[in-house]
Amino acid sequence: MKKYIVIERNRKRDSFDLINEDTDGLDNIWESHIPYKINESEKPNVRPLIFDNRSDAVKYKNKTQSDRDRDWRENDYIYKSFGELKPKWKVEEYVGNLFK
């Protein structure tokens, strides 16, 4: 059975964001910011919210993307000054390795 996560890999080149397992509903979504160069000892602390079906993951992706789009419209000048790109959240199949 396939598993899915909601992740953003576009905004920064040296890190990614994901919806983590502390999330307990669409009204309480928790995100984690993870550097690609993370110590091996810290990797077990990275706990994405894992979905059993794609349709549930898409609901969370759509809500998160909508929230981030609103934030980008209000604060894009700040993000751009730090060299960040507009976030593009996606649903990815989860195979156990986030550090591609």
N, C-alpha and C positions, 0 to 999 in steps of 0.2 A: 504494500500500500504506500502510495506517495505521500510525502509530507511537504508542507509549504511554510515559508516565512515571508515577512514583509520587510524589505530592506531598501536603503538608499545608498548608491555608490557613486553618484555624480557630483555631489556638492564639493567635496574635497578630494584631492588625489591621494592623500596619505592616510585616509580613514574612511569609515562608513558608519551609517546610523541604522538601527534596527528597532523594531518594536520588541520590547523584552517581556519576559514572563510575569512581571509585576502588573501588567495590564489586566484589568478585571472587567472590561467592557468598553464599548465604543465611546462612552462618556468619560473614560478614565484610561487613556492610552499613555503608556510610559515608553519613552525612547531611550536608547543607550547610544553613546558616541564611542566608537571603538577604533583605535589606531591599528593599521595593518602590522606595524612593528610592535607587537605586544609580547611580553615575556611569556614563555611557555607555561610558567607556573600560574599566570593570570588567566590563561585561556579557559579553564574550567569555570571561571566566574562570569563568562559571557554566556548568557542564557536567553536565547531568542524565544519569543512566543511561537510555538510550532502548531500549525493548523493541520487537521486531518483532511480537509477538503479545500479546494481552491476557491470556491464561492465564499466561504467565510473569510479567507485571507483577503479577497478582493474588497469586501466591505470595510475592513480595517485599512487597507491601502487607500481606498477612496476617501475615507474620513481623514486620514493623516495627510494625504496630498492636498485636500481642500484646506485644512488648517495651515499647512506650510505655504500654500499659494497665497493665502490671505496675509500671512506674516511677510512674505516676500514683497507683496505689493506695498506694504506699509514701510518696510525697512530695507529694500533692495540696495539703496545707496550705501548702507553700512556694510552689508555682506560683500558688495562689489569692491569696496575699498580694501577688504581683506583677501580679495582674489577668489571668493567663493562663487560657485555657479548655482543657478536655480535648482532646487532639489527635484529629483524625479524618482519617486517611490515606485517600487516594483514588487511583484510577487515572484519569488524564486522557488524552485523545487529545492528542498533541503535534503542534503545527502550527508550531513554531519560535519562538513568543513566550510566555515565561513570565510576563510582566509585564502581566497583564490588568487 
